[in-house]
Amino acid sequence: MSVTRRAVLEQLATASDAEQRETTTTAAIAAALDTDEGMVESHLNGLAACELARTYPDGRVRITITGEELLALESDELVIVDSDSDLRTN
């Protein structure tokens, strides 16, 4: 089953917490969305590139505060987030 990046972000927000640094796994998100892990991982990589998700080498993942704030906007319209590294601060 195909899922959107927003659906992955919403499930990530449900399953993790930025402030508490509670994490989940790609497998758990895939199971909750009834889709394959490869698709979820691809979306998570895109979300991480935009600093909406944080991935860890051991497979854990969590939403970031920025990701939570984006969802809090409750926009029904398409939102484009640029992952251009020149826009990030160190």
Summary of the structure (lengths in Angstrom):
residues: 90
radius of gyration: 12.4
end to end distance: 37.4
largest distance: 37.4
contacts: 222
relative contact order: 0.20
helix: 48%
strand: 12%
